[in-house]
């Protein structure tokens, strides 16, 4: 299965139930659409993850792999 873009999913991102990591600037938002996980920060860029990619992303975050990028 080829990973779709947000446009190919045929959804309006503004209608999704986004979960926000924090209230201030720099927070990320996550929404779940069928078997896809969507992640966005401020702006219009939305990344699409399949189930395996999302598990790997969460594992890396738990291990601190992205801490340097956040500071």
Biopython code that builds the backbone (N, CA, C, O; Angstrom):
import numpy as np
from Bio.PDB.StructureBuilder import StructureBuilder

atoms = [
    (1, "UNK", "N", (0.846, -1.172, 0.000)),
    (1, "UNK", "CA", (0.000, 0.000, 0.000)),
    (1, "UNK", "C", (0.900, 1.247, 0.000)),
    (1, "UNK", "O", (1.806, 1.363, 0.825)),
    (2, "UNK", "N", (0.649, 2.148, -0.906)),
    (2, "UNK", "CA", (1.384, 3.398, -0.986)),
    (2, "UNK", "C", (0.818, 4.387, 0.020)),
    (2, "UNK", "O", (-0.397, 4.496, 0.189)),
    (3, "UNK", "N", (1.713, 5.104, 0.682)),
    (3, "UNK", "CA", (1.262, 6.077, 1.676)),
    (3, "UNK", "C", (0.620, 7.267, 0.956)),
    (3, "UNK", "O", (1.229, 7.848, 0.058)),
    (4, "UNK", "N", (-0.609, 7.633, 1.349)),
    (4, "UNK", "CA", (-1.287, 8.751, 0.691)),
    (4, "UNK", "C", (-0.865, 10.099, 1.268)),
    (4, "UNK", "O", (-0.339, 10.183, 2.378)),
    (5, "UNK", "N", (-1.104, 11.124, 0.507)),
    (5, "UNK", "CA", (-0.997, 12.480, 1.021)),
    (5, "UNK", "C", (-2.308, 12.807, 1.722)),
    (5, "UNK", "O", (-3.272, 12.047, 1.633)),
    (6, "UNK", "N", (-2.342, 13.925, 2.410)),
    (6, "UNK", "CA", (-3.583, 14.347, 3.067)),
    (6, "UNK", "C", (-4.670, 14.555, 2.020)),
    (6, "UNK", "O", (-5.819, 14.170, 2.237)),
    (7, "UNK", "N", (-4.317, 15.163, 0.882)),
    (7, "UNK", "CA", (-5.292, 15.389, -0.185)),
    (7, "UNK", "C", (-5.846, 14.067, -0.712)),
    (7, "UNK", "O", (-7.041, 13.955, -0.984)),
    (8, "UNK", "N", (-4.974, 13.067, -0.856)),
    (8, "UNK", "CA", (-5.420, 11.769, -1.351)),
    (8, "UNK", "C", (-6.312, 11.042, -0.358)),
    (8, "UNK", "O", (-7.113, 10.195, -0.753)),
    (9, "UNK", "N", (-6.185, 11.361, 0.926)),
    (9, "UNK", "CA", (-7.086, 10.774, 1.924)),
    (9, "UNK", "C", (-8.494, 11.331, 1.782)),
    (9, "UNK", "O", (-9.453, 10.745, 2.284)),
    (10, "UNK", "N", (-8.618, 12.475, 1.089)),
    (10, "UNK", "CA", (-9.931, 13.063, 0.851)),
    (10, "UNK", "C", (-10.579, 13.634, 2.098)),
    (10, "UNK", "O", (-11.798, 13.578, 2.255)),
    (11, "UNK", "N", (-9.763, 14.183, 2.983)),
    (11, "UNK", "CA", (-10.298, 14.736, 4.224)),
    (11, "UNK", "C", (-9.962, 16.217, 4.324)),
    (11, "UNK", "O", (-9.013, 16.696, 3.704)),
    (12, "UNK", "N", (-10.737, 16.915, 5.097)),
    (12, "UNK", "CA", (-10.461, 18.317, 5.410)),
    (12, "UNK", "C", (-9.801, 18.330, 6.786)),
    (12, "UNK", "O", (-10.459, 18.022, 7.779)),
    (13, "UNK", "N", (-8.506, 18.680, 6.870)),
    (13, "UNK", "CA", (-7.821, 18.661, 8.166)),
    (13, "UNK", "C", (-8.510, 19.498, 9.242)),
    (13, "UNK", "O", (-8.388, 19.198, 10.430)),
    (14, "UNK", "N", (-9.222, 20.528, 8.843)),
    (14, "UNK", "CA", (-9.896, 21.384, 9.824)),
    (14, "UNK", "C", (-11.063, 20.690, 10.515)),
    (14, "UNK", "O", (-11.549, 21.173, 11.538)),
    (15, "UNK", "N", (-11.519, 19.564, 9.971)),
    (15, "UNK", "CA", (-12.650, 18.853, 10.574)),
    (15, "UNK", "C", (-12.210, 17.715, 11.494)),
    (15, "UNK", "O", (-13.045, 17.057, 12.114)),
    (16, "UNK", "N", (-10.903, 17.483, 11.583)),
    (16, "UNK", "CA", (-10.402, 16.365, 12.395)),
    (16, "UNK", "C", (-10.332, 16.724, 13.874)),
    (16, "UNK", "O", (-10.267, 17.898, 14.241)),
    (17, "UNK", "N", (-10.347, 15.705, 14.705)),
    (17, "UNK", "CA", (-10.218, 15.856, 16.148)),
    (17, "UNK", "C", (-8.729, 15.780, 16.493)),
    (17, "UNK", "O", (-8.210, 14.707, 16.803)),
    (18, "UNK", "N", (-8.047, 16.929, 16.438)),
    (18, "UNK", "CA", (-6.604, 16.993, 16.693)),
    (18, "UNK", "C", (-6.343, 16.980, 18.194)),
    (18, "UNK", "O", (-6.993, 17.704, 18.949)),
    (19, "UNK", "N", (-5.394, 16.160, 18.622)),
    (19, "UNK", "CA", (-4.938, 16.111, 20.018)),
    (19, "UNK", "C", (-3.646, 16.903, 20.092)),
    (19, "UNK", "O", (-2.712, 16.634, 19.336)),
    (20, "UNK", "N", (-3.577, 17.879, 20.994)),
    (20, "UNK", "CA", (-2.419, 18.772, 21.076)),
    (20, "UNK", "C", (-1.527, 18.379, 22.250)),
    (20, "UNK", "O", (-2.013, 18.034, 23.328)),
    (21, "UNK", "N", (-0.200, 18.437, 22.023)),
    (21, "UNK", "CA", (0.757, 18.035, 23.058)),
    (21, "UNK", "C", (0.905, 19.075, 24.154)),
    (21, "UNK", "O", (1.199, 18.725, 25.297)),
    (22, "UNK", "N", (0.710, 20.334, 23.832)),
    (22, "UNK", "CA", (0.813, 21.409, 24.819)),
    (22, "UNK", "C", (0.074, 22.622, 24.288)),
    (22, "UNK", "O", (-0.325, 22.655, 23.124)),
    (23, "UNK", "N", (-0.108, 23.625, 25.146)),
    (23, "UNK", "CA", (-0.874, 24.790, 24.721)),
    (23, "UNK", "C", (-0.024, 25.882, 24.091)),
    (23, "UNK", "O", (-0.552, 26.714, 23.354)),
    (24, "UNK", "N", (1.262, 25.903, 24.357)),
    (24, "UNK", "CA", (2.128, 26.959, 23.841)),
    (24, "UNK", "C", (2.631, 26.684, 22.438)),
    (24, "UNK", "O", (2.281, 25.685, 21.811)),
    (25, "UNK", "N", (3.469, 27.608, 21.959)),
    (25, "UNK", "CA", (4.094, 27.410, 20.663)),
    (25, "UNK", "C", (5.014, 26.200, 20.714)),
    (25, "UNK", "O", (5.570, 25.880, 21.765)),
    (26, "UNK", "N", (5.172, 25.536, 19.590)),
    (26, "UNK", "CA", (6.053, 24.380, 19.523)),
    (26, "UNK", "C", (5.361, 23.067, 19.804)),
    (26, "UNK", "O", (5.978, 22.008, 19.690)),
    (27, "UNK", "N", (4.093, 23.114, 20.170)),
    (27, "UNK", "CA", (3.372, 21.874, 20.404)),
    (27, "UNK", "C", (3.061, 21.184, 19.089)),
    (27, "UNK", "O", (3.006, 21.820, 18.037)),
    (28, "UNK", "N", (2.861, 19.901, 19.160)),
    (28, "UNK", "CA", (2.452, 19.162, 17.972)),
    (28, "UNK", "C", (1.010, 18.728, 18.141)),
    (28, "UNK", "O", (0.497, 18.647, 19.257)),
    (29, "UNK", "N", (0.366, 18.451, 17.027)),
    (29, "UNK", "CA", (-1.000, 17.959, 17.033)),
    (29, "UNK", "C", (-1.044, 16.652, 16.256)),
    (29, "UNK", "O", (-0.361, 16.486, 15.246)),
    (30, "UNK", "N", (-1.862, 15.726, 16.750)),
    (30, "UNK", "CA", (-1.986, 14.409, 16.142)),
    (30, "UNK", "C", (-3.463, 14.107, 15.933)),
    (30, "UNK", "O", (-4.300, 14.389, 16.791)),
    (31, "UNK", "N", (-3.767, 13.526, 14.771)),
    (31, "UNK", "CA", (-5.133, 13.070, 14.475)),
    (31, "UNK", "C", (-5.028, 11.682, 13.843)),
    (31, "UNK", "O", (-4.038, 11.358, 13.187)),
    (32, "UNK", "N", (-6.046, 10.886, 14.047)),
    (32, "UNK", "CA", (-6.062, 9.524, 13.526)),
    (32, "UNK", "C", (-7.183, 9.401, 12.496)),
    (32, "UNK", "O", (-8.337, 9.724, 12.777)),
    (33, "UNK", "N", (-6.823, 8.927, 11.292)),
    (33, "UNK", "CA", (-7.769, 8.764, 10.193)),
    (33, "UNK", "C", (-7.604, 7.357, 9.632)),
    (33, "UNK", "O", (-6.603, 7.048, 8.987)),
    (34, "UNK", "N", (-8.585, 6.521, 9.881)),
    (34, "UNK", "CA", (-8.514, 5.123, 9.471)),
    (34, "UNK", "C", (-7.201, 4.514, 9.969)),
    (34, "UNK", "O", (-6.924, 4.576, 11.167)),
    (35, "UNK", "N", (-6.392, 3.931, 9.096)),
    (35, "UNK", "CA", (-5.134, 3.322, 9.542)),
    (35, "UNK", "C", (-3.958, 4.292, 9.518)),
    (35, "UNK", "O", (-2.811, 3.869, 9.666)),
    (36, "UNK", "N", (-4.219, 5.566, 9.337)),
    (36, "UNK", "CA", (-3.170, 6.584, 9.227)),
    (36, "UNK", "C", (-3.138, 7.489, 10.447)),
    (36, "UNK", "O", (-4.170, 7.768, 11.056)),
    (37, "UNK", "N", (-1.939, 7.943, 10.796)),
    (37, "UNK", "CA", (-1.760, 8.938, 11.846)),
    (37, "UNK", "C", (-1.221, 10.194, 11.191)),
    (37, "UNK", "O", (-0.243, 10.135, 10.445)),
    (38, "UNK", "N", (-1.846, 11.329, 11.460)),
    (38, "UNK", "CA", (-1.425, 12.608, 10.907)),
    (38, "UNK", "C", (-0.794, 13.430, 12.017)),
    (38, "UNK", "O", (-1.313, 13.481, 13.132)),
    (39, "UNK", "N", (0.326, 14.073, 11.712)),
    (39, "UNK", "CA", (1.031, 14.892, 12.684)),
    (39, "UNK", "C", (1.287, 16.253, 12.055)),
    (39, "UNK", "O", (1.718, 16.350, 10.906)),
    (40, "UNK", "N", (1.017, 17.295, 12.820)),
    (40, "UNK", "CA", (1.295, 18.641, 12.316)),
    (40, "UNK", "C", (1.826, 19.524, 13.429)),
    (40, "UNK", "O", (1.581, 19.293, 14.614)),
    (41, "UNK", "N", (2.562, 20.543, 13.009)),
    (41, "UNK", "CA", (2.997, 21.611, 13.895)),
    (41, "UNK", "C", (2.328, 22.870, 13.370)),
    (41, "UNK", "O", (1.402, 22.778, 12.564)),
    (42, "UNK", "N", (2.767, 24.028, 13.798)),
    (42, "UNK", "CA", (2.162, 25.244, 13.274)),
    (42, "UNK", "C", (2.425, 25.313, 11.771)),
    (42, "UNK", "O", (3.478, 24.890, 11.295)),
    (43, "UNK", "N", (1.485, 25.835, 11.054)),
    (43, "UNK", "CA", (1.617, 25.898, 9.604)),
    (43, "UNK", "C", (0.772, 24.845, 8.936)),
    (43, "UNK", "O", (-0.056, 24.190, 9.568)),
    (44, "UNK", "N", (0.995, 24.693, 7.644)),
    (44, "UNK", "CA", (0.155, 23.804, 6.849)),
    (44, "UNK", "C", (0.754, 22.425, 6.609)),
    (44, "UNK", "O", (0.089, 21.561, 6.038)),
    (45, "UNK", "N", (1.994, 22.199, 7.032)),
    (45, "UNK", "CA", (2.638, 20.920, 6.771)),
    (45, "UNK", "C", (2.047, 19.834, 7.671)),
    (45, "UNK", "O", (2.032, 19.968, 8.894)),
    (46, "UNK", "N", (1.564, 18.763, 7.050)),
    (46, "UNK", "CA", (1.025, 17.621, 7.784)),
    (46, "UNK", "C", (1.755, 16.379, 7.302)),
    (46, "UNK", "O", (1.787, 16.098, 6.103)),
    (47, "UNK", "N", (2.338, 15.636, 8.229)),
    (47, "UNK", "CA", (3.018, 14.386, 7.907)),
    (47, "UNK", "C", (2.054, 13.228, 8.116)),
    (47, "UNK", "O", (1.278, 13.216, 9.072)),
    (48, "UNK", "N", (2.111, 12.252, 7.209)),
    (48, "UNK", "CA", (1.254, 11.069, 7.285)),
    (48, "UNK", "C", (2.134, 9.875, 7.648)),
    (48, "UNK", "O", (3.149, 9.623, 6.998)),
    (49, "UNK", "N", (1.741, 9.146, 8.688)),
    (49, "UNK", "CA", (2.475, 7.970, 9.143)),
    (49, "UNK", "C", (1.590, 6.739, 9.009)),
    (49, "UNK", "O", (0.396, 6.788, 9.304)),
    (50, "UNK", "N", (2.182, 5.633, 8.562)),
    (50, "UNK", "CA", (1.437, 4.384, 8.653)),
    (50, "UNK", "C", (1.640, 3.836, 10.068)),
    (50, "UNK", "O", (2.359, 4.431, 10.871)),
    (51, "UNK", "N", (1.018, 2.725, 10.363)),
    (51, "UNK", "CA", (1.050, 2.194, 11.731)),
    (51, "UNK", "C", (2.474, 1.890, 12.203)),
    (51, "UNK", "O", (2.838, 2.233, 13.328)),
    (52, "UNK", "N", (3.273, 1.253, 11.359)),
    (52, "UNK", "CA", (4.648, 0.909, 11.719)),
    (52, "UNK", "C", (5.494, 2.165, 11.943)),
    (52, "UNK", "O", (6.245, 2.243, 12.916)),
    (53, "UNK", "N", (5.374, 3.140, 11.051)),
    (53, "UNK", "CA", (6.134, 4.383, 11.193)),
    (53, "UNK", "C", (5.764, 5.106, 12.481)),
    (53, "UNK", "O", (6.633, 5.666, 13.149)),
    (54, "UNK", "N", (4.490, 5.099, 12.834)),
    (54, "UNK", "CA", (4.040, 5.784, 14.041)),
    (54, "UNK", "C", (4.612, 5.115, 15.290)),
    (54, "UNK", "O", (5.046, 5.798, 16.218)),
    (55, "UNK", "N", (4.614, 3.783, 15.313)),
    (55, "UNK", "CA", (5.194, 3.047, 16.443)),
    (55, "UNK", "C", (6.680, 3.383, 16.573)),
    (55, "UNK", "O", (7.173, 3.597, 17.680)),
    (56, "UNK", "N", (7.392, 3.429, 15.447)),
    (56, "UNK", "CA", (8.823, 3.762, 15.475)),
    (56, "UNK", "C", (9.045, 5.197, 15.943)),
    (56, "UNK", "O", (9.975, 5.459, 16.706)),
    (57, "UNK", "N", (8.205, 6.128, 15.496)),
    (57, "UNK", "CA", (8.309, 7.523, 15.928)),
    (57, "UNK", "C", (8.120, 7.631, 17.443)),
    (57, "UNK", "O", (8.907, 8.288, 18.123)),
    (58, "UNK", "N", (7.087, 6.991, 17.963)),
    (58, "UNK", "CA", (6.835, 7.039, 19.408)),
    (58, "UNK", "C", (7.982, 6.410, 20.193)),
    (58, "UNK", "O", (8.367, 6.922, 21.244)),
    (59, "UNK", "N", (8.528, 5.307, 19.693)),
    (59, "UNK", "CA", (9.655, 4.658, 20.347)),
    (59, "UNK", "C", (10.859, 5.603, 20.409)),
    (59, "UNK", "O", (11.515, 5.717, 21.444)),
    (60, "UNK", "N", (11.140, 6.277, 19.291)),
    (60, "UNK", "CA", (12.246, 7.231, 19.257)),
    (60, "UNK", "C", (12.029, 8.393, 20.197)),
    (60, "UNK", "O", (12.966, 8.849, 20.852)),
    (61, "UNK", "N", (10.799, 8.877, 20.271)),
    (61, "UNK", "CA", (10.497, 9.989, 21.176)),
    (61, "UNK", "C", (10.689, 9.573, 22.630)),
    (61, "UNK", "O", (11.229, 10.338, 23.430)),
    (62, "UNK", "N", (10.249, 8.370, 22.974)),
    (62, "UNK", "CA", (10.408, 7.869, 24.342)),
    (62, "UNK", "C", (11.881, 7.705, 24.713)),
    (62, "UNK", "O", (12.251, 7.866, 25.876)),
    (63, "UNK", "N", (12.713, 7.389, 23.738)),
    (63, "UNK", "CA", (14.150, 7.191, 23.977)),
    (63, "UNK", "C", (14.940, 8.498, 23.906)),
    (63, "UNK", "O", (16.157, 8.500, 24.092)),
    (64, "UNK", "N", (14.249, 9.606, 23.638)),
    (64, "UNK", "CA", (14.923, 10.904, 23.617)),
    (64, "UNK", "C", (15.629, 11.237, 22.309)),
    (64, "UNK", "O", (16.437, 12.165, 22.268)),
    (65, "UNK", "N", (15.344, 10.507, 21.249)),
    (65, "UNK", "CA", (16.034, 10.726, 19.981)),
    (65, "UNK", "C", (15.777, 12.096, 19.370)),
    (65, "UNK", "O", (16.558, 12.553, 18.535)),
    (66, "UNK", "N", (14.701, 12.755, 19.768)),
    (66, "UNK", "CA", (14.353, 14.048, 19.180)),
    (66, "UNK", "C", (14.588, 15.205, 20.138)),
    (66, "UNK", "O", (14.269, 16.349, 19.811)),
    (67, "UNK", "N", (15.140, 14.928, 21.314)),
    (67, "UNK", "CA", (15.336, 15.975, 22.317)),
    (67, "UNK", "C", (16.221, 17.101, 21.801)),
    (67, "UNK", "O", (15.943, 18.272, 22.061)),
    (68, "UNK", "N", (17.262, 16.772, 21.087)),
    (68, "UNK", "CA", (18.177, 17.798, 20.582)),
    (68, "UNK", "C", (17.469, 18.705, 19.574)),
    (68, "UNK", "O", (17.724, 19.909, 19.547)),
    (69, "UNK", "N", (16.603, 18.155, 18.761)),
    (69, "UNK", "CA", (15.868, 18.945, 17.779)),
    (69, "UNK", "C", (14.884, 19.902, 18.447)),
    (69, "UNK", "O", (14.559, 20.951, 17.890)),
    (70, "UNK", "N", (14.414, 19.545, 19.627)),
    (70, "UNK", "CA", (13.421, 20.356, 20.316)),
    (70, "UNK", "C", (14.039, 21.539, 21.067)),
    (70, "UNK", "O", (13.327, 22.472, 21.438)),
    (71, "UNK", "N", (15.352, 21.508, 21.291)),
    (71, "UNK", "CA", (15.969, 22.584, 22.079)),
    (71, "UNK", "C", (16.608, 23.636, 21.200)),
    (71, "UNK", "O", (17.170, 24.607, 21.708)),
]
sb = StructureBuilder()
sb.init_structure("model")
sb.init_model(0)
sb.init_chain("A")
sb.init_seg("    ")
for serial, (resi, resn, name, xyz) in enumerate(atoms, 1):
    if name == "N":
        sb.init_residue(resn, " ", resi, " ")
    sb.init_atom(name, np.array(xyz, "f"), 0.0, 1.0, " ", f" {name:<3s}", serial, name[0])
structure = sb.get_structure()
